[in-house]
Amino acid sequence: MNVIDFEAHAQAPGFIKEMERYEGYPRYGIDSLGRFTWYASPTMFEVRHNLRRKFEDVAVRLEDMDKAGIDVQVISGVAPGCEVFPLAMGVRLGKMSNDFIASIVEQHPERFYGLATLPLQDIGSALAEFDRVAGLGFKGLMVFSNVNGKRIDLQEFWPVFEMAERLKAPIFLHPTVPARPEGYEDYGIWGPALGFGVDAETAALRLVMSGLFEEFPGLKMVLGHLGETIPFFLKRMDFVYLRTPEALPRIKKKPSEYFLANFYVDTAGVFHEPALQCTYDSIDHGRILFATDYPLEDPSKGKAFVAGSGLPEEDKEKIFSRNASVLLGV
């Protein structure tokens, strides 16, 4: 059984260097303790001191995969994405990121698949990059939960979803800094502790409510971290549709039905077996993907969490390998 890690991140050395030189936000810098740090804003920052080599160096990545017993990584970029920078810089960084991932896949095709990112601050540039990377062997896209504060369900972004459906390219909807960061700056809750998940689940629900999946019913989306709590309130998300359907004129089914039909979830970064069991009980077992969030999380811990869970062994095999293979067509 090949173990496929659906959520693993990389960042091109040139991308990191440009962020270090950038005078605005987001940027990389060194904090007062000498640690490599991502500054999302003057008040929101995340220490990434021990991650730089893991982002950049494929030899370190392969060593960590072998230690953890991970056969294949599906590599994507990492927040911040290219879409938060001025257009010319964003287009350049998007190409840089995609070319870096493509080079890793080309060097080690048996160990890696790639997901591309797009400079969504300009839809023409995004579609041009999507067209370019379609010929580089990428298996899908990673799209962040907002585009520098713009909600991803806005119809200006729908041409990307249309192209993804046409090319049968799944889209990984990844969290980023909340679209409305007010209220998240204090206590560090803007990131994985709360803000990331809130923004991603909000983005997913807005995509459902917008009628996107009525327009593109074959579109396949992936939501990380056991579905960003959506399995927990899967039936409650139908509240508006059942009580006030006129508020949702673009959909013809309950929101939960679209989620169950169009979304997959991964297991990254949530080491809590009741949460895993809730997800397992809530969605089709063929739609759960193993993931570790490497290098932001320990891949050995991620694998041990799923392997040691109480899920049936045949379903663990699906989660570790078969589900991702079917989704990615490999």
N, C-alpha and C positions, 0 to 999 in steps of 0.2 A: 504494500500500500504506500503510494507516494503521499507525503504530507504537503499540502499546498497552503501557504500562508497568504491569504487574500489581501491583507493590509500591512504593507511594509513600505517605508518611506526613504527617499533619497533626495539629496539636493546637490546640484552641480557645484564644483569648486568655484567656477566663475560667477555663479548666482550668489554664492555666499560672499565673495569678494566685492561684488557690486553693492550688496546690502551693507557691507561694512563701510563703504565709501559714501553711501547715500546720506544726505543731511536731513531728510524728512523721516517720517514714520510710515511703515515699520522699517526697522533696521537691525543689524547685528552690531554688538559692541561688547566691551569688556566692563564688567561692573566693578564696584569698589573693592571686591575681594579677588579680583583678577579672573573672574569666570566668564566664559563665552556665553552671551545672553542675547535672547531675542527681545527687543523692545517693540511691542505692538503700539504703544503710545507712551507718553511720559509717565503715566501711572499704571500701565499694564505691561508686565514683562515676565519672561520665563527663562530660567537658567537652563542652558543646554551645554553645560561645561564639558561633559564627557561624550557628547554626541557628534562632534564635528567629523572626526575620522570615520565614524560609522555611517554618516550621511554620504561621505565622499569616496571612501576607499572600498572597492569591491572585494579586495583580499580579506579585509577585516570582516566584511559582511558574510562572506563564504565561511570563514572560520566560525563565526557565531551561529550560522545556520547548521553547520555540521555538529557543533556542540549540543545544539538544541534538538537535533533530529528533524530539521526542516529540509525537505527535499527541494521545494520550489517556492520562490517568493513572487508575488504579483506586486511590482514596484510602482509606486506613484510618487508625486512630489509631496511637499509638506507645507503646512501653513507657515509663513504667508505665501500665497500663490502669486503668480505674475499679474493677476487682474487688479491688484491693489496699488499698482504703481502708475506713474504717468504713461501714456499710451506707447510712445516709442520705446521706453524702457521696458514696459510690460511685454511688448511684442518680442523684444530681444531676449528677455529672460525666459519667456515661454519656449522659444525655439531652443535656447540653451538647455533648459530643463529636459525637454523632450529628446533632444539629441544625446544628452548624457544618458538617459534611461535606455534609449535605443542602442547605444554603444555597449552598455552592460549586457543587454539581451543578446546582441550580436556575438559578443565574446563568449557567452555562456548560455546558449539557447536551451540547454537541458535543465537549467537551474532558475531561469527568470522569464516572466512575462511582464509586459509594460502597460500602464495606463497613462494616457497623455493628458496634459492640461492646456487650457486655451486662454488667450488674452481677451476675456469677455467684456472688458471695458469698451470694446468696439466690435460689434457683431460681424462686420465685414472681415476684420483681422482674425477673429475667432474662427470663422468658417474657412478662411484661407489656410489657417494652421491645421484645422481639422482635415481638410483635403490633403494637405502635405503629409501629415502623420499617418493617414490611412494607408499610404504606401510603404510605411516603415515597419509594419508588422505589429503595431499596437493592438491589444485585445479589447480596448474600450477607453473610456474617459474617466478622469476624476474632476468633478465640479464642486466648488465650495458652496456652502449653504447661503452665502450672500456675496454679491459682487461689489465690494467696497461700500457696503451699506445698502445696495439695491437688492430687493427681493428677487430670488431666482425664478419665481413663477411669472414674472412680468413677460408679456407676450413678445417683447423685443428679443428675448432669449429663445423663443420657441423654434426658430430655424435650426438651432443646435440639437434640440430634442428630435426634430423631424429627421435630421441627417443621421442621428444615432439610431433611430428606429430603422431607417432605410438600410444602414450598414450593419444592422444587428449588433451594434456595439453597446454593451451595458455601461451604465453611468454610475460611478461611485459618488454618492452625495456626502461629501466630507465636511465636518464642522470647521468653523473658523471663528474669529472674533465676532461677537454678536453684532448684528446690524444696528441695534440700538444699545450701545454699551453703557448708557447711563444706568446706574444701579448695580453694575457688575465690577466697577473698578476696585472697590474696597475688598480686603481680605483675600485677594487672589482668586475670587470665584468667577472671573471672566473666562477662564480656560476649562480644563477637563472637569473641575469640581462641579460646575453648573452651566456656565455660559455657553460653552461649546455645544453641549447636548441640547439645551433649550433652543439654540439657533438652528441646529440640524433638524430637530423634530418639528419645529415651526415651519422650516422650509419644506419638509416632506408633506406635512399636512396641507400647506398652501398649494403645493403642486397637485395634490389630490383634489382639493376644493376648486381649483382653477379650471378643471375640465381637461387638463393636459392628457389624461389617459383615455378620455373619450376621443380626443383628436388623434392620439398615437397609442392605440391599445397594445401594440407589440413592444412598447418601450420597456426595458428592464432596468431597474434601479437597485442600488445596494445602499443600505444604511448601516453604519458601523455600530459597535458597542451595544450589541444585542437589541438593535432597533431604536436606540436613543430613548428608551422608556415607552415607546409606542405600544409594544405588546401588553404592557401593564394596563393601559387605558384603551385598548383596542375597541371595545364596545362603546366606551364613553365618547369616542371621537365621532360617533354617529348622532350625538345629541341634537345638533343643529338640524341635520337632515330630517330627523324624525319629528322634531317639534316645529320647525320653521323651514320647510323645504323651499319656500320661495326665496330664501336667502342664498340658495345654492342653485341657481338656474342652469349652470353648465354641467351638472352631473346627473346621471340617471340611476345611480345605484348608491347604496350606503358607502360612506367613505372607507369603512373597514374592508369592504369588498374590493375596492381598488388596491388598497394596501396589500391585501393577501394575494392579489393577482399579479401585481406589478413590482413588488419589492422583495428583495432578499435582505438578510441581515448577517452581520458577522459577529464573532465572539471576542473581538479585541478589547482588552483593558478592563473587563468587568469580572473580577475574580470573586463572584458571589453566586453560589450554586442555586439559591432560590430564584435569582434573576434568570439564570440559564434555564431552569425548569419552567419558569413562567413563559419564556420565549418558546421553548420546545412545545409546551402545551397549547400555544396560541397560534402558531403558524405551521405551514406545511414543512415537514422535516427535510424535504429536498431544497429548502430555501434558507438553510442555515449554513454559513461558511466559516471555516476555521480562520482565525486571524490573530496576530500578536501585537500590532501597532509598533513593530520594530522601527527604529531603535529606541523609541520613546518608552517602550515597555520591554521587559525581559522575555525573550521568546521561549526560553525553557519554562518559565512560570506559566506562560500562556498555554503551552502544550500540555503541561502537567495538569492544569486546571480542567481542561476538557477530558483528557485521558482518565483522570481520577474521579470524574463526575459519575452520577448514578444513571446516566443515560444508557439505553441498550447499546450493546457493542456494535450491532449492525448499523445503528444510526450514527455512532461515533465515526465509523468508516465513511459514511456519507459526508459527514461534516468535515472530516480531515481531508478528503480527497475528491470523492465522486461529484459532489454538488458543484464545486468550483470548476471541475473538468467539463461538466455539462454546460454550465453558464458561459464559460469562455470558449467552448467549442474546441477543446484540445484533447 
